[in-house]
Amino acid sequence: MSDPRLRTLKIKTGIVKRLAKEKITYEKESEQQRERIQKYKEQGKDGYDIRKQEEVLQESLMMIPDCQRRLAKAYEELKKILETEEDLKEVEVYIEAQKVLEDSSSQLPNEGEVLSL
């Protein structure tokens, strides 16, 4: 991998892959936290414990828009690189980058979508 374009492509691909995975993780964590809070309420736990769990939930929810913003930026950067380096179309790193773009596109916010907390 002596071509610096391949190295850049590999790095950018890894960034997009990691950010998409990170967003999914925060979404799962938020859902688990909601369930935990509901369980605490049903069990009649102390109000302090419930409030602390709600704070943890809010922290997770705040990370989702941040991840989406960073993912959208990294996604666009990778997409531009693929457009400018089409001569590498047959190289495995290029093909992997295309696959990662396809896979992560579902994690991007839709046009005009308001992120709900």
C-alpha positions, -999 to +999 in steps of 0.1 A: +000+000+000+026+025-011+000+048-027-008+075-002-043+077-017-050+042-005-038+049+030-061+080+032-090+060+018-085+033+043-083+058+072-115+076+061-133+043+056-124+033+092-137+067+105-171+063+088-174+027+100-165+036+136-189+066+138-218+046+124-211+019+150-208+045+177-242+060+168-259+026+169-243+019+203-256+052+218-291+045+204-291+010+220-277+024+253-305+050+253-332+024+248-317+002+276-316+032+299-353+040+291-362+005+300-342+007+333-359+039+343-393+024+336-384-007+357-372+016+385-405+034+384-425+002+385-404-011+414-411+022+433-374+030+436-362+062+453-367+094+433-330+102+436-321+069+419-346+075+391-334+111+385-298+099+383-308+073+357-326+100+338-294+121+338-275+091+324-302+088+297-299+125+288-261+122+284-266+093+260-293+111+240-270+142+237-243+120+221-266+108+192-269+141+174-231+147+178-224+113+163-248+119+134-231+153+127-196+138+127-208+108+107-224+131+081-191+151+077-169+119+075-194+103+051-192+133+027-154+134+029-152+097+020-178+101-008-157+130-023-125+109-022-143+081-040-155+104-066-121+119-073-102+086-072-123+066-095-092+052-112-088+030-080-122+013-087-107-022-089-087-019-057-100-038-026-097-007-004-119+013-028-145-015-029-145-017+009-150+021+011-180+019-012-196-009+009-191+011+041-208+041+025-237+020+016-240+004+050-236+036+069-260+057+048-290+044+069-274+060+100-273+095+084-301+120+094-327+125+066-329+159+050-348+182+073-350+156+100-352+171+135-333+149+160-357+139+187-346+135+223 
